[in-house]
Amino acid sequence: MRKIILLFSLSIFISSCVSTRSTLKNVDDSAPDLVLTPNNTFDIKLFSTDKKYGYDKDYPINIFFQTSKTEVNQERFLNALAGPKGEKITYTKLESCCPFPTKRSEMGAGFLDVYELQWEGQKKPIVLYLNIYEKGILMVPMGLRLRDK
């Protein structure tokens, strides 16, 4: 009986670790490398017209990880943004979630980082999903703008 329970537990463990296909819809390995501005934010030229971009875990903002400090590129992206009327934003990392398979991690899996953005006069904070493991075209999510330089 003990062997049956052990085998059953082992089979559940193994099946739960099997990688699945990624649900990420906007990965683009041919996306250009990110460029920094003199104030150490990303030089973003495009504005998304997709309501899901950044707001949906399947359409995260892909800011490919290229540094040993994991949050540097997230800060470079978020510090480039402003509220819808140019308001200064503040942000807080809420959690890491939503594992997905990736070849760019020693574990073979990556996680999305979830950030809450706020600005003065805002009724409800917004939540953005950021991905440091994959590349994609970097854009400003709908409802936000670029910070004045």
N, C-alpha and C positions, 0 to 999 in steps of 0.2 A: 504494500500500500504506500509506503514511504517513497519507493522508487517511482510509482505512478504520479504521485504528487510532485516530486522533483522534476520528472520529465515534462509534466504538464506546465509547471512554472517556467522551466527552461524554454519550452516552445513558445510560450507567451512572450517572454523576454526577447528571444531572438526575433520573433515576428514584429515586435514593436520597434526594433532597431533597424529594420530593413528600410533603405532609403526609398522614397517615393519621388515622383516627378515634381518638379518645382511648379508652384502655382503663380510665380511671378510673371507678369505679362509684358513688362516693358524693359527687359534686359537687352542691351545692345553693345556687344563687345567691340563694335566698330565705332562707337562714340568717341569723339575727340577727347584727348587728355584735358583735364581741368586746368584753368589758367588762374593765377592769383593776381589780385589788384594790389596797388601799393599799400593799401590799408589791411592786407592779409585776409581778404574775403575772396570768394570765388567771383570771377568775372562772368556774370550770367547775362546772356543776351536774349534768351527766349522766354516767352510767357505761355504756360500751358493753357490749352482750350479744353482740356479733358477734366471734368469735375472729379474724377477718381484719382488723378495724379497727386500722389502724396497723402491723400486722405483715405485711401483704401489699401489694405495690407497686400493686395495682389498687384498694386500699382505704386510701389514705394519710390521714393526719390533715391536713385542709385548714385551714390557718391563714392565710387571705388576707393577702397582703403589703400593708401600708399605711404603710410607712416607707422611708426611703432606705437604712437599714442592714439588709441582708437577713436577718441572724440574730437580730434583736431579738425578733420574734414567736416564733421557735423557742425562744429562751431563756425567754420569758414563759410558754410552754406547759410546757416541760420543768421549769422551776423550780417549777411548781405541783404536780408529781407526787412521789410517794413509793413506796417498795417495797411489797410486799404486806402487810407488818406495820408499815408506817409508817417504814421505814428511809429515811435520807437517800440520795438517788441522786446519782451522778455520771454525766456523759454526755460523749461524744466524737463529733464529726462524722467519719464514716468516708469518705464520698464523696458525690458527686452522680451520679445515674444516671437511667435510665429516661425518656428524653425523650418528651414528649407535646405535641400541639398545644394552644395556648391563645391567646385574644385579648388576654390581659392581659400580654403580653410583646412588646417591640419586634421580637424575632426571630420571633415567631409560634410559639415553642415554649418549654416550661418543663421543668424537671428536678426530680426529687424529691431531697431531702436525706436521707441515711441516717445515723441516729444509733445508737450503741451505749450502752445504759444498764447501769449496774452499781450494786450496793449490797453492804454487808457481809453475809456469809453466803450469798451467791448462788452457785449451782453453775455456771451458765453465763450470760453476759451476754445481754440481749435486744436485738433490733434493731428500730427503728421507722422508718417512712417518713413524712416530713413534706413537705407541699406548700404553698409560699408563694404560689402563683399562683391558686388556686381557693378558693372558699368552701365551707363545709360545717358541719354541726352539730358543735361541739367537745365531745368526750367524753373521759373517762379510759379508756384501753385496758384490756381484761380483764387481770387479774393485777396491776394497779397500783391505787394509791389516791391521794387528794389529800394533799398535805403539810399537817401541822398548821400553823395560822396563828399 
